[in-house]
Amino acid sequence: LVLGRHRRALARLGALFAEGLARKTYWALVVGRPRGDSGRVDLPLKKRAATYGWRMETDRAGQPAVTEWRLLGGDGRLSWLECRPLTGRTHQIRAHCAALGLPLVGDAIYGRGTGTLAGDRLALHARAISLPFDPRRPPIQAYAPLPDHLTALFAACGWTPDAVGR
């Protein structure tokens, strides 16, 4: 969560996100193993309405969506990915991982059958953000600790409490 304390700061933050200058890092647990150690998903996304709700789908007519990913660990069945969305589409990481054949653990929309592993919670963690708020200073960086309900699953894939900058 990023907040601006006054109008000018809020406008600057909005501009950073709109210009794609905010660097967001997520940790995801996915079912399966990717075909490499890193990659880039460049698949446009479009909202698809259905009888029982909506979801995002890859579609050439959709909005541009790009996610970079890196494999951080795994246990044979699950993989721990670092995901960096370069665009900010709704459900982008979830839809892109599913398109790779690697649904997120606990994802009832894009990852059928993965819910019970995380106690019906999504195994996606907003890990870090870097904001170049003032061009005369280093970017503002913040890291979020892994929530308790995900530590055992991530630990099985190689996470340790000292995995700060990974």
C-alpha positions in Angstrom: 0.0 0.0 0.0 1.5 3.3 -1.1 0.0 6.6 0.3 0.6 10.2 -0.5 0.3 12.6 2.5 -0.7 15.6 0.4 -2.1 16.4 -3.0 1.2 17.1 -4.6 2.7 13.8 -3.4 -0.4 11.9 -4.5 -0.1 13.4 -8.0 3.5 12.5 -8.2 2.8 8.9 -7.1 0.0 8.7 -9.6 2.4 9.8 -12.3 5.1 7.2 -11.3 2.6 4.4 -11.6 1.1 5.8 -14.9 4.5 6.1 -16.5 5.5 2.6 -15.4 8.3 3.8 -13.1 7.1 2.1 -10.0 8.9 -1.3 -9.7 6.7 -3.9 -8.1 7.9 -7.3 -7.0 5.6 -10.2 -6.1 6.3 -13.7 -4.9 4.1 -16.4 -6.2 3.8 -20.1 -5.5 2.7 -21.9 -8.7 1.8 -25.5 -9.4 4.4 -27.0 -11.8 7.9 -26.0 -12.9 8.7 -23.4 -15.5 10.7 -24.4 -18.6 13.6 -22.1 -17.6 15.0 -20.1 -14.8 13.5 -16.8 -16.0 11.3 -15.4 -18.7 9.0 -12.7 -19.9 5.3 -13.0 -20.6 4.0 -10.5 -23.2 0.4 -11.4 -23.6 -2.4 -8.7 -23.8 -5.3 -9.2 -21.4 -9.0 -8.5 -21.9 -11.8 -8.7 -19.4 -14.2 -11.5 -20.2 -17.7 -11.4 -18.6 -19.4 -14.7 -17.9 -22.6 -15.9 -16.4 -21.1 -16.4 -12.9 -18.6 -13.5 -12.8 -15.7 -12.3 -14.9 -12.0 -13.0 -15.5 -9.1 -11.7 -17.5 -8.0 -13.7 -20.5 -5.2 -13.4 -22.9 -6.5 -11.8 -26.1 -4.7 -10.0 -28.9 -7.4 -7.4 -28.8 -6.7 -6.8 -25.1 -4.6 -4.2 -23.3 -0.8 -4.7 -23.4 0.4 -6.7 -20.4 4.0 -7.7 -19.7 5.3 -9.7 -16.7 8.9 -10.7 -16.1 9.5 -13.7 -13.8 12.4 -15.6 -12.2 12.5 -19.0 -10.5 13.6 -18.7 -6.9 13.0 -22.3 -5.7 10.8 -25.3 -5.7 9.9 -28.6 -4.2 9.3 -30.8 -7.2 5.5 -30.0 -7.4 5.5 -26.3 -6.6 7.7 -23.5 -7.8 8.5 -20.1 -6.1 8.5 -17.3 -8.6 9.5 -13.7 -8.4 7.2 -11.8 -10.7 7.6 -8.2 -11.8 4.7 -6.8 -13.7 5.8 -4.1 -16.1 2.2 -3.0 -16.7 -0.6 -2.9 -14.2 -3.5 -4.9 -15.4 -6.1 -6.5 -13.1 -5.1 -10.1 -12.3 -2.1 -9.8 -14.5 0.2 -12.1 -12.6 -2.5 -14.7 -12.1 -3.6 -14.7 -15.7 0.0 -14.7 -17.0 1.1 -17.6 -14.8 -2.0 -19.6 -15.8 -1.2 -18.9 -19.5 2.2 -20.4 -18.9 0.5 -23.5 -17.4 1.6 -22.6 -13.9 -1.5 -21.6 -11.9 -1.1 -19.9 -8.6 -1.7 -22.0 -5.5 -5.1 -21.1 -4.0 -6.4 -19.4 -7.2 -10.1 -20.2 -7.5 -10.4 -18.3 -10.8 -7.3 -19.2 -12.8 -5.9 -22.2 -10.9 -8.6 -24.9 -10.6 -7.8 -27.5 -8.0 -5.0 -25.6 -6.2 -7.1 -24.1 -3.3 -6.5 -26.6 -0.5 -2.7 -26.2 -0.5 -2.9 -22.7 1.0 -6.0 -23.1 3.0 -8.1 -21.6 0.2 -5.9 -18.4 0.2 -4.1 -17.1 -2.8 -0.3 -17.8 -2.6 0.6 -14.4 -4.1 2.6 -11.9 -2.0 3.3 -8.2 -2.7 6.9 -8.5 -1.7 8.5 -5.1 -2.5 8.1 -1.8 -4.2 10.7 0.8 -5.4 9.6 4.3 -6.2 11.9 6.9 -7.8 10.0 9.7 -6.1 12.7 12.3 -6.1 15.2 12.3 -9.0 17.9 13.7 -6.7 17.7 10.8 -4.3 17.8 7.0 -4.4 14.4 5.3 -5.0 12.2 4.8 -1.9 12.1 1.0 -1.3 9.9 -1.0 1.0 9.7 -4.8 1.6 6.8 -6.7 3.1 7.4 -9.8 5.3 5.9 -13.0 4.1 2.6 -13.6 6.0 2.5 -16.4 8.5 -0.1 -18.4 6.6 2.3 -18.8 3.6 5.7 -19.4 5.4 5.4 -23.2 5.4 4.6 -23.4 1.7 7.4 -21.0 0.7 9.8 -22.7 3.1 9.2 -26.0 1.3 10.3 -24.3 -1.9 13.5 -22.9 -0.4 12.5 -19.7 1.3 14.2 -18.8 4.6 13.5 -15.8 6.9 16.7 -14.1 5.7 15.5 -14.0 2.0 15.2 -10.2 2.2 16.6 -9.0 -1.2 16.0 -12.2 -3.2 
